[in-house]
Amino acid sequence: MNSHWRELLSSLPAATPATPAEQFAALQTGSFASVLADAGLITVSGADAADFLHNQLTSDIERLPADMARLAGYCSAKGRLLATFLAWRNPVQDDTQISLVCAADVQSAVQKRLSMFVLRARAKLTDGTAERMLIAVGGPAATHVLAQHFAALPTVPLAVVHDAGGSLVRLPDAGDARTLPRYLWSVPADAAAAAWQALLAAPGLVAVQPELAHWLDVRSGVPSIVAATQEQFVPQMINWEVLGGVNFRKGCYPGQEVVARSQYRGVIKRRLFLAHLDGGQPAPGRELFEAADPGQPCGLIVNTAPAPQGGWDCLVELKLTAHEADAVHLGTAEGPRLQFAELPYVLFDPTETTS
């Protein structure tokens, strides 16, 4: 957990410990709250903030509406992802301010790299974790607390509302993992202690450890680039364009030619898939192997989370042929075998037009 949030929460009563089974039950059918200790937050402020990010990221940030969040990627010159973001505008007077949520272990390096290209643009990048705390929430008990801070709740995935209580983003649905909506609550630092205390006091709400809360992120099929997977993937290799994280009609950004060429001229031979593992330690960046071709890795682990039934649920980047063969193993060709599941969305080409 970053030092700002650790200091803030240390002054509050500790949450009542819940067993992993109780926490998973809250994630599946109950109510939960989880401080996202492994999330980073970059705040980009200034009159040119949107224009600057538009020229650096894979999404259309200039036309980012005030009431919607958007997925975006930051690529190297070779078109390989350095970070993935959830981005939204903050309501500030006489200025532009955009929040970028990413993995905590890439935040510092990515923030520093982006800052190098600000040059004369009227934009400033700061560590947003000093100003906001990020809490993942879901379920009726959490909704009751949120209703006390927001006049209305966002009704569709990636919708965002703002109020005195901060910003609230409706997160992508997690497929069959749960039927109730879940949210990311960006709480101002001076109100974070009271917000967290109100959540803990809500009857029936369970405080969930971040590593368990990420199970819903995995089940949503929305990947996150961490330090171990930086510069491993062109966006299409992890379904980023399918999820709306790439705009093919906007202007140039680092790696844009490679990303566009992969879409228009190449054949996409690797994709992101959802899988389950009953053994091993499937950390991000670990290699995957086919039983029929043990000499070369066929893919990588992207994100993982403990699963309710035991073992791990994973997002994996994989050759299409390996997925079709359905004999993929962790670490070696004799390692634990992946059991594939259905993603909660359909793969399609966003550049295709219908007559």
C-alpha positions as CSV (number, residue, x, y, z in Angstrom):
1,M,0.0,0.0,0.0
2,N,1.4,3.5,-0.8
3,S,2.5,5.5,2.2
4,H,-0.3,8.1,1.9
5,W,-3.1,5.6,2.2
6,R,-1.2,3.5,4.9
7,E,-0.9,6.6,7.1
8,L,-4.5,7.5,6.5
9,L,-5.9,4.1,7.3
10,S,-3.6,3.5,10.3
11,S,-5.7,5.9,12.4
12,L,-8.9,4.0,11.8
13,P,-10.3,0.9,13.5
14,A,-9.2,-2.2,11.7
15,A,-11.8,-4.1,9.6
16,T,-13.3,-7.2,11.2
17,P,-11.2,-10.1,9.8
18,A,-13.1,-12.2,7.3
19,T,-12.1,-15.6,6.0
20,P,-11.3,-16.0,2.3
21,A,-14.6,-17.9,1.9
22,E,-16.5,-15.0,3.4
23,Q,-14.7,-12.5,1.2
24,F,-15.4,-14.5,-2.0
25,A,-19.0,-14.7,-1.0
26,A,-19.2,-11.0,-0.7
27,L,-17.6,-10.6,-4.1
28,Q,-20.0,-13.0,-5.7
29,T,-23.4,-12.3,-4.1
30,G,-22.9,-9.9,-1.2
31,S,-21.4,-6.4,-0.5
32,F,-17.7,-5.6,-0.4
33,A,-15.2,-2.8,-0.2
34,S,-11.4,-3.0,-0.9
35,V,-8.7,-0.3,-0.8
36,L,-6.8,-0.8,-4.0
37,A,-3.3,-1.0,-2.4
38,D,-1.6,-2.0,-5.6
39,A,-3.1,0.7,-7.8
40,G,-1.3,3.9,-8.8
41,L,-2.9,7.2,-9.7
42,I,-1.4,9.9,-11.9
43,T,-3.1,13.3,-12.1
44,V,-2.5,15.4,-15.2
45,S,-3.5,19.1,-14.8
46,G,-3.3,22.2,-16.9
47,A,-4.9,23.9,-19.9
48,D,-3.1,21.5,-22.3
49,A,-3.6,18.3,-20.2
50,A,-6.1,16.7,-22.6
51,D,-4.2,17.6,-25.8
52,F,-0.9,16.4,-24.3
53,L,-2.4,13.0,-23.3
54,H,-4.2,12.7,-26.6
55,N,-0.8,12.8,-28.4
56,Q,0.7,10.2,-26.0
57,L,-2.0,7.6,-25.4
58,T,-3.9,5.2,-27.6
59,S,-7.3,6.6,-26.9
60,D,-9.1,9.8,-27.9
61,I,-8.5,11.9,-24.8
62,E,-9.5,15.3,-26.4
63,R,-13.1,14.1,-26.8
64,L,-13.3,12.3,-23.4
65,P,-16.7,13.2,-22.1
66,A,-17.1,14.5,-18.5
67,D,-19.5,11.7,-17.7
68,M,-17.5,8.7,-19.1
69,A,-14.2,7.0,-18.3
70,R,-12.1,5.5,-21.0
71,L,-9.5,2.8,-21.2
72,A,-6.1,3.9,-22.7
73,G,-2.7,2.5,-23.3
74,Y,0.8,4.1,-23.4
75,C,3.2,2.4,-25.9
76,S,6.9,2.5,-26.6
77,A,8.1,3.5,-30.0
78,K,7.8,-0.1,-31.0
79,G,4.1,-0.2,-30.2
80,R,4.6,-2.3,-27.0
81,L,2.5,-1.4,-24.0
82,L,4.3,0.4,-21.1
83,A,1.1,0.9,-19.1
84,T,-2.7,0.6,-19.3
85,F,-4.9,3.3,-17.8
86,L,-8.5,3.9,-16.7
87,A,-8.9,7.6,-17.5
88,W,-11.5,10.2,-16.6
89,R,-11.9,14.0,-16.3
90,N,-12.2,15.6,-12.9
91,P,-14.5,18.6,-12.5
92,V,-12.2,21.6,-11.8
93,Q,-12.9,25.2,-12.5
94,D,-10.9,27.1,-15.1
95,D,-8.6,24.2,-15.8
96,T,-8.4,20.6,-17.1
97,Q,-7.6,17.7,-14.8
98,I,-7.5,14.1,-15.8
99,S,-7.0,11.0,-13.6
100,L,-5.1,8.0,-14.9
101,V,-5.3,4.8,-12.9
102,C,-2.6,2.2,-13.5
103,A,-0.7,-0.5,-11.7
104,A,1.3,0.9,-8.8
105,D,4.6,-0.8,-9.8
106,V,4.6,1.1,-13.1
107,Q,3.3,4.5,-12.0
108,S,6.6,6.2,-11.0
109,A,8.5,5.2,-14.2
110,V,5.6,6.0,-16.5
111,Q,4.9,9.3,-14.8
112,K,8.5,10.3,-15.2
113,R,8.6,9.2,-18.9
114,L,5.5,11.1,-19.8
115,S,6.8,14.2,-18.0
116,M,9.8,14.2,-20.3
117,F,7.5,14.9,-23.2
118,V,5.5,17.8,-21.7
119,L,8.0,20.3,-23.0
120,R,6.1,23.6,-23.6
121,A,2.7,22.1,-23.0
122,R,0.7,23.6,-20.2
123,A,0.4,20.3,-18.4
124,K,1.8,18.9,-15.1
125,L,1.9,15.3,-13.9
126,T,1.7,14.6,-10.2
127,D,1.3,11.6,-7.9
128,G,-2.5,11.4,-7.5
129,T,-2.3,9.0,-4.5
130,A,-1.4,12.0,-2.4
131,E,-4.8,13.6,-3.3
132,R,-7.1,10.6,-3.7
133,M,-7.7,7.1,-2.3
134,L,-9.1,4.4,-4.6
135,I,-11.7,2.0,-3.2
136,A,-13.4,-0.8,-5.2
137,V,-17.0,-1.3,-3.9
138,G,-20.0,-3.3,-4.9
139,G,-23.3,-4.8,-3.5
140,P,-26.3,-3.3,-1.9
141,A,-24.7,-2.3,1.4
142,A,-22.0,-0.4,-0.5
143,T,-24.6,1.2,-2.8
144,H,-26.4,2.5,0.3
145,V,-23.2,4.2,1.4
146,L,-22.5,5.6,-2.0
147,A,-26.1,7.0,-2.3
148,Q,-25.2,9.2,0.7
149,H,-22.3,10.8,-1.2
150,F,-23.6,10.9,-4.8
151,A,-26.9,12.2,-6.1
152,A,-27.0,9.4,-8.7
153,L,-24.9,6.3,-9.4
154,P,-23.5,5.5,-12.9
155,T,-25.7,3.1,-14.7
156,V,-23.5,1.6,-17.4
157,P,-19.9,0.4,-17.5
158,L,-17.3,3.2,-17.6
159,A,-19.9,5.9,-16.8
160,V,-18.7,8.3,-14.1
161,V,-20.4,10.7,-11.8
162,H,-18.9,13.4,-9.7
163,D,-20.0,15.0,-6.4
164,A,-18.7,16.3,-3.2
165,G,-17.8,12.7,-2.3
166,G,-15.4,12.5,-5.2
167,S,-15.7,10.5,-8.5
168,L,-17.4,7.2,-9.0
169,V,-16.7,5.0,-12.0
170,R,-18.8,2.0,-12.9
171,L,-16.4,-0.7,-13.6
172,P,-16.7,-3.3,-16.5
173,D,-19.0,-6.1,-15.7
174,A,-17.3,-9.4,-14.6
175,G,-19.3,-11.7,-16.7
176,D,-20.9,-14.6,-14.8
177,A,-18.8,-13.8,-11.7
178,R,-21.5,-11.6,-10.3
179,T,-24.7,-9.9,-11.4
180,L,-24.4,-6.8,-9.2
181,P,-22.6,-3.7,-10.5
182,R,-19.2,-2.7,-9.0
183,Y,-17.6,0.7,-8.8
184,L,-14.2,2.5,-8.4
185,W,-14.6,5.2,-5.8
186,S,-11.9,8.0,-6.1
187,V,-12.2,9.7,-2.7
188,P,-10.5,13.0,-1.9
189,A,-7.8,12.5,0.7
190,D,-9.5,14.7,3.3
191,A,-12.7,12.6,3.1
192,A,-11.2,9.2,2.7
193,A,-11.0,8.2,6.3
194,A,-14.7,9.0,6.8
195,A,-15.7,7.2,3.6
196,W,-13.8,4.1,4.6
197,Q,-15.2,4.1,8.1
198,A,-18.8,4.5,6.7
199,L,-18.2,1.5,4.5
200,L,-16.9,-0.7,7.3
201,A,-20.0,0.3,9.4
202,A,-22.4,-0.7,6.7
203,P,-24.4,-3.8,7.8
204,G,-23.4,-6.9,5.7
205,L,-20.5,-5.3,4.0
206,V,-17.2,-7.3,4.0
207,A,-13.7,-5.7,3.7
208,V,-11.9,-7.7,1.0
209,Q,-8.2,-8.0,0.5
210,P,-7.0,-6.4,-2.8
211,E,-5.6,-9.6,-4.1
212,L,-9.0,-11.3,-3.8
213,A,-10.9,-8.3,-5.1
214,H,-8.8,-8.5,-8.3
215,W,-10.6,-11.8,-9.0
216,L,-13.5,-9.6,-10.4
217,D,-11.0,-7.7,-12.6
218,V,-9.7,-11.0,-14.0
219,R,-13.2,-12.2,-14.7
220,S,-14.1,-9.0,-16.5
221,G,-11.4,-9.8,-19.1
222,V,-9.9,-6.3,-18.8
223,P,-6.1,-6.7,-18.4
224,S,-3.6,-4.4,-16.6
225,I,0.0,-4.0,-17.5
226,V,2.4,-4.5,-14.5
227,A,6.1,-4.1,-14.3
228,A,6.7,-7.8,-15.2
229,T,4.8,-7.4,-18.5
230,Q,5.9,-4.0,-19.7
231,E,6.9,-3.9,-23.4
232,Q,5.6,-7.5,-24.0
233,F,2.4,-6.8,-25.9
234,V,1.1,-4.8,-28.8
235,P,-2.4,-3.7,-27.7
236,Q,-4.2,-6.2,-29.9
237,M,-2.4,-9.1,-28.2
238,I,-4.4,-8.3,-25.0
239,N,-7.7,-7.4,-26.7
240,W,-7.1,-3.7,-25.9
241,E,-8.7,-2.5,-29.1
242,V,-11.8,-4.7,-28.6
243,L,-12.2,-3.2,-25.1
244,G,-12.2,0.4,-26.6
245,G,-8.6,1.2,-25.5
246,V,-7.4,2.1,-29.0
247,N,-8.8,4.7,-31.3
248,F,-7.8,4.1,-34.9
249,R,-9.1,7.5,-36.2
250,K,-7.1,9.8,-34.0
251,G,-3.7,11.3,-34.7
252,C,-0.2,10.0,-34.0
253,Y,1.1,8.7,-30.6
254,P,4.2,6.7,-29.7
255,G,4.0,3.3,-31.5
256,Q,0.9,4.3,-33.5
257,E,2.4,3.0,-36.8
258,V,3.0,-0.4,-35.4
259,V,-0.4,-0.6,-33.8
260,A,-2.2,0.5,-37.0
261,R,-0.1,-1.8,-39.2
262,S,-1.0,-4.8,-36.9
263,Q,-4.7,-3.9,-37.4
264,Y,-4.9,-3.1,-41.1
265,R,-2.1,-5.1,-42.7
266,G,-1.3,-8.0,-40.4
267,V,-3.1,-11.0,-39.1
268,I,-3.6,-10.9,-35.4
269,K,-2.2,-14.3,-34.2
270,R,-2.2,-13.8,-30.5
271,R,-5.0,-12.8,-28.1
272,L,-6.0,-12.5,-24.4
273,F,-7.9,-15.4,-22.9
274,L,-9.5,-16.3,-19.6
275,A,-8.2,-19.5,-17.9
276,H,-8.0,-21.4,-14.6
277,L,-5.0,-23.1,-13.0
278,D,-5.1,-25.6,-10.1
279,G,-1.4,-25.5,-9.3
280,G,1.8,-23.6,-9.7
281,Q,2.4,-19.9,-9.1
282,P,1.1,-18.1,-12.2
283,A,2.7,-14.7,-11.6
284,P,2.4,-12.1,-14.4
285,G,5.2,-12.6,-17.0
286,R,5.5,-16.4,-16.5
287,E,5.8,-18.3,-19.7
288,L,3.3,-20.8,-21.1
289,F,4.1,-23.8,-23.2
290,E,2.3,-26.2,-25.5
291,A,2.6,-29.9,-24.9
292,A,3.0,-30.4,-28.7
293,D,5.8,-27.8,-29.0
294,P,7.7,-27.7,-25.7
295,G,10.7,-25.9,-27.1
296,Q,9.3,-22.4,-27.4
297,P,6.8,-20.5,-25.1
298,C,3.4,-19.9,-26.7
299,G,2.3,-17.2,-24.4
300,L,2.5,-15.3,-21.0
301,I,0.5,-14.9,-17.9
302,V,-0.9,-11.3,-17.9
303,N,-2.9,-11.0,-14.6
304,T,-3.9,-13.5,-11.9
305,A,-6.1,-13.7,-8.8
306,P,-7.0,-16.5,-6.3
307,A,-10.2,-18.2,-7.4
308,P,-13.1,-19.0,-5.0
309,Q,-12.9,-22.8,-5.8
310,G,-9.2,-22.8,-5.1
311,G,-6.3,-22.4,-7.6
312,W,-6.0,-19.3,-9.8
313,D,-8.1,-17.5,-12.4
314,C,-5.8,-15.9,-15.0
315,L,-5.8,-13.6,-18.0
316,V,-3.2,-15.1,-20.4
317,E,-1.8,-13.9,-23.7
318,L,-1.5,-16.8,-26.1
319,K,-1.1,-17.9,-29.7
320,L,-4.5,-18.6,-31.3
321,T,-3.3,-22.0,-32.4
322,A,-2.3,-22.9,-28.9
323,H,-5.7,-21.9,-27.6
324,E,-7.3,-24.0,-30.2
325,A,-5.1,-27.0,-29.4
326,D,-6.2,-26.6,-25.7
327,A,-3.1,-28.2,-24.3
328,V,-1.3,-25.2,-22.7
329,H,0.8,-25.6,-19.5
330,L,2.5,-23.2,-17.0
331,G,6.3,-23.0,-16.9
332,T,7.0,-26.1,-18.9
333,A,5.2,-28.5,-21.2
334,E,4.8,-30.7,-18.1
335,G,3.5,-28.0,-15.8
336,P,0.0,-27.4,-14.6
337,R,-2.5,-27.3,-17.5
338,L,-4.7,-24.3,-18.2
339,Q,-8.5,-24.8,-18.2
340,F,-10.0,-22.2,-20.5
341,A,-13.2,-20.3,-19.8
342,E,-15.3,-17.9,-21.9
343,L,-14.5,-14.2,-21.9
344,P,-17.5,-11.9,-21.1
345,Y,-17.2,-10.2,-24.4
346,V,-16.9,-11.1,-28.1
347,L,-13.7,-10.5,-30.1
348,F,-14.3,-8.2,-33.1
349,D,-12.5,-5.8,-35.4
350,P,-13.5,-2.2,-34.4
351,T,-12.2,-0.9,-37.7
352,E,-14.7,-2.9,-39.8
353,T,-17.7,-1.0,-41.0
354,T,-21.1,-2.5,-41.9
355,S,-23.0,-1.5,-45.0
